[in-house]
Amino acid sequence: MPRVSEQYRADRRAEIMAAAARLFAINGFHSTSMADIIGESGLSAGAVYRYFRSKEDLITAVAETALSSADEVFGSLLAEGATPSPEQAMTAMIHVIDGEMAHHPALGIDVTRVGLQVWAEALRSPQVAARADGVYKRLRGYFAEVARRWQAAGQLDAGAVPEQVGAAMLGLMQGFIVQRLLVDGTDPDDYLAGVKALRQSID
């Protein structure tokens, strides 16, 4: 019985997040109220507030769910002491953004649309800013670890600072998200080819 109860709670929480994510993706955060989310979820107000105290809680929960795709990518890339190249890491993330994140299996939306709104919301909401800071530091840390291992393998300049490389890689990933949403015809392979050409010209 406890296992059924836990599954029930997980299912209700997922239903509420999916409802909120659909509305956030279509209407944005400010045009979406908790009443809207309650109506979209088909649950009672009490049921929704039992799992999420505020719209900010839902925003950050949706963002964390979206990040699970990145966790899986890096979990695979870095498993068992592997040494993926920065190019491999960027390629994997760009294709996940254009694939799984654009058609998120759990939320049923393009979660990068919500991600872009989170960046803007973080400028006005200390709560969202604090959660976004943790999320993006985690992503930056993954990229830094890729750089650290590549450096240990003798493939990256010994004077390079892995944290700085990780920050630059995160910026390139975020740049792709922005262009994909705002610049029609942005292609992941073209973007990656441009990144590679830029790296070679700097080298």
C-alpha positions as CSV (number, residue, x, y, z in Angstrom):
1,M,0.0,0.0,0.0
2,P,2.7,2.6,0.8
3,R,4.3,2.0,-2.6
4,V,0.9,2.6,-4.3
5,S,0.5,5.8,-2.3
6,E,4.0,7.0,-3.3
7,Q,3.2,6.3,-6.9
8,Y,0.0,8.2,-6.7
9,R,1.7,11.2,-5.3
10,A,4.4,11.1,-8.0
11,D,1.7,10.8,-10.7
12,R,-0.3,13.8,-9.4
13,R,2.8,15.9,-9.1
14,A,3.8,15.0,-12.7
15,E,0.2,15.9,-13.9
16,I,0.4,19.3,-12.3
17,M,3.9,20.0,-13.7
18,A,2.8,19.0,-17.1
19,A,-0.2,21.2,-17.0
20,A,1.9,24.2,-15.8
21,A,4.5,23.5,-18.4
22,R,2.0,23.6,-21.2
23,L,0.6,26.9,-20.1
24,F,4.1,28.4,-19.4
25,A,5.2,27.4,-22.9
26,I,2.2,28.9,-24.6
27,N,1.3,31.9,-22.5
28,G,4.5,32.7,-20.5
29,F,4.8,32.9,-16.7
30,H,3.1,36.3,-16.1
31,S,0.0,35.4,-18.2
32,T,-0.4,32.1,-16.4
33,S,-2.1,32.2,-12.9
34,M,-2.3,29.4,-10.4
35,A,-6.0,29.3,-11.2
36,D,-5.2,28.6,-14.8
37,I,-2.9,25.8,-13.8
38,I,-5.5,24.3,-11.5
39,G,-8.0,24.4,-14.3
40,E,-5.6,22.8,-16.8
41,S,-4.6,20.1,-14.4
42,G,-8.2,19.0,-13.7
43,L,-7.4,18.7,-10.0
44,S,-8.8,20.6,-7.1
45,A,-7.1,23.7,-5.7
46,G,-6.3,21.9,-2.5
47,A,-4.6,19.0,-4.4
48,V,-2.5,21.4,-6.4
49,Y,-1.4,23.5,-3.4
50,R,-0.6,20.3,-1.6
51,Y,2.3,19.7,-4.0
52,F,3.3,23.3,-5.0
53,R,2.9,26.3,-2.8
54,S,3.3,28.9,-5.5
55,K,3.8,29.5,-9.2
56,E,7.5,30.0,-8.5
57,D,7.7,26.5,-7.1
58,L,6.2,25.2,-10.3
59,I,8.6,27.2,-12.5
60,T,11.6,25.8,-10.7
61,A,10.2,22.3,-10.7
62,V,9.6,22.3,-14.4
63,A,13.2,23.7,-15.0
64,E,14.6,20.9,-12.8
65,T,12.7,18.3,-14.7
66,A,14.1,19.6,-18.0
67,L,17.6,19.4,-16.6
68,S,17.2,15.7,-16.0
69,S,18.0,15.2,-19.7
70,A,21.3,16.9,-19.2
71,D,22.0,14.8,-16.1
72,E,21.5,11.7,-18.2
73,V,23.7,12.9,-21.0
74,F,26.6,13.7,-18.7
75,G,26.0,10.6,-16.6
76,S,26.6,8.6,-19.7
77,L,29.5,10.7,-21.0
78,L,31.4,10.6,-17.7
79,A,30.6,7.1,-16.6
80,E,33.4,4.8,-15.4
81,G,36.1,7.5,-15.7
82,A,35.5,8.1,-19.4
83,T,37.4,11.0,-21.1
84,P,34.9,12.6,-23.6
85,S,36.2,15.5,-25.7
86,P,34.6,18.9,-25.3
87,E,33.4,18.5,-28.9
88,Q,31.7,15.2,-28.0
89,A,30.0,16.9,-24.9
90,M,28.8,19.8,-26.9
91,T,27.5,17.6,-29.7
92,A,25.6,15.4,-27.3
93,M,24.0,18.4,-25.5
94,I,23.1,20.3,-28.7
95,H,21.4,17.2,-30.1
96,V,19.5,16.5,-26.8
97,I,18.3,20.1,-26.8
98,D,17.1,19.8,-30.4
99,G,15.6,16.4,-29.8
100,E,14.5,15.3,-26.3
101,M,14.2,18.8,-24.8
102,A,12.3,20.1,-27.8
103,H,9.8,17.2,-27.4
104,H,10.1,16.4,-23.7
105,P,8.6,12.9,-23.1
106,A,7.3,13.7,-19.5
107,L,6.1,17.3,-20.0
108,G,5.0,17.1,-23.6
109,I,6.4,20.5,-24.6
110,D,9.5,22.2,-25.9
111,V,11.1,22.8,-22.5
112,T,13.7,25.2,-24.0
113,R,10.8,27.7,-24.3
114,V,10.4,27.5,-20.5
115,G,14.1,27.7,-20.0
116,L,14.4,31.0,-21.8
117,Q,11.6,32.4,-19.6
118,V,13.4,31.2,-16.5
119,W,16.4,33.3,-17.4
120,A,14.2,36.4,-17.7
121,E,12.2,35.5,-14.5
122,A,15.4,35.1,-12.6
123,L,16.1,38.8,-13.1
124,R,13.1,39.8,-11.0
125,S,12.5,36.8,-8.7
126,P,15.1,36.1,-6.0
127,Q,13.6,32.6,-5.5
128,V,13.8,31.7,-9.2
129,A,17.3,33.3,-9.4
130,A,18.6,31.2,-6.6
131,R,17.3,28.0,-8.2
132,A,18.5,29.0,-11.6
133,D,21.9,29.7,-10.2
134,G,22.1,26.2,-8.8
135,V,20.9,24.6,-12.1
136,Y,23.3,26.4,-14.3
137,K,26.3,26.0,-11.9
138,R,25.5,22.3,-12.1
139,L,25.6,22.3,-15.9
140,R,28.7,24.4,-15.9
141,G,30.3,21.9,-13.5
142,Y,29.6,19.1,-15.9
143,F,31.3,20.9,-18.7
144,A,34.2,21.8,-16.4
145,E,34.6,18.1,-15.5
146,V,34.8,17.3,-19.2
147,A,37.6,19.9,-19.7
148,R,39.4,18.7,-16.5
149,R,39.5,15.1,-17.8
150,W,40.5,16.2,-21.3
151,Q,43.3,18.2,-19.8
152,A,44.4,15.3,-17.6
153,A,44.6,13.2,-20.8
154,G,47.0,15.7,-22.3
155,Q,44.5,17.0,-24.9
156,L,43.9,20.4,-23.4
157,D,46.5,23.1,-22.7
158,A,48.0,22.6,-19.3
159,G,47.5,26.3,-18.5
160,A,43.8,26.2,-19.2
161,V,41.4,26.6,-16.3
162,P,38.7,23.9,-16.6
163,E,36.1,26.1,-14.8
164,Q,36.7,28.8,-17.4
165,V,36.4,26.3,-20.3
166,G,33.2,25.0,-18.7
167,A,31.7,28.5,-18.5
168,A,32.5,29.1,-22.2
169,M,30.9,25.7,-23.2
170,L,27.8,26.5,-21.2
171,G,27.6,29.9,-23.0
172,L,27.7,28.2,-26.3
173,M,25.0,25.8,-25.3
174,Q,22.8,28.6,-24.1
175,G,23.5,30.5,-27.3
176,F,22.2,27.6,-29.3
177,I,19.0,27.6,-27.3
178,V,18.4,31.3,-27.9
179,Q,19.1,31.0,-31.6
180,R,17.0,27.9,-32.1
181,L,14.0,29.7,-30.5
182,L,14.5,33.1,-32.1
183,V,16.3,32.6,-35.4
184,D,14.3,30.7,-37.9
185,G,16.2,27.8,-39.6
186,T,18.9,27.4,-36.9
187,D,20.3,23.9,-37.5
188,P,22.2,22.0,-34.8
189,D,24.8,20.5,-37.1
190,D,25.4,23.9,-38.7
191,Y,25.8,25.4,-35.3
192,L,28.3,22.7,-34.2
193,A,30.2,23.2,-37.4
194,G,30.5,26.9,-36.7
195,V,31.7,26.2,-33.1
196,K,34.3,23.8,-34.4
197,A,35.5,26.3,-37.1
198,L,35.8,29.0,-34.4
199,R,37.8,26.7,-32.1
200,Q,40.2,25.9,-34.9
201,S,40.7,29.5,-35.8
202,I,41.4,30.4,-32.2
203,D,43.9,27.5,-31.9
